[in-house]
Amino acid sequence: MSTDLLKLTRNRPELTKTAAAGLIGATLPLVTFGAARLLAETPVSGIICSSGGLECFVPITLYAIAATMVVAWVALALIRVRPAWLVVLVGAVLSLVVGRLTTQLVQETYDWFLFPLTATCFAVGAMAALRLIGSAKWALAAVLLLAANPLAALLIPS
């Protein structure tokens, strides 16, 4: 089985790049949390928000997300997913849109949904950047990937 997968990905490098973009996307919630924690607990938080109160949550989170997108862009560029900026942009926007849709459909969402959400959105971003969605089967795969997360959140009991 594993040799078949190796043969498949060796003959189709776009599949390897799409899977790698999905794996990078899956790590981004942890990276964002770590960056926000680092920003909040260092003197940098005083530069971002001088009051130090609860109102500093949004600016620190936005800076953490921006730092995470730069890290994702560098990681994608290192593994030669081109254009990496497009994958990051599409993946981030799709993550926000699909995440918002999921939280609207399901009132009690848990943190577990962030990992598959960002993984699928970044994989679809890679599919778009590599121009794979032009064919019907890749477009169907992209739609199914994006629909899987809200459907799973609806179907899995809380």
Secondary structure, DSSP 8 states (H G I E B T S, - for coil): -HHHHHHHHHH-HHHHHHHHHHHHHHHHHHHHHHHHHHHHTSTHHHHH-SS-SGGGHHHHHHHHHHHHHHHHHHHHHHTT-SSHHHHHHHHHHHHHHHHHHHHHH-SS--GGGHHHHHHHHHHHHHHHHTT-TTSHHHHHHHHHHHHHHHHHHHHS--
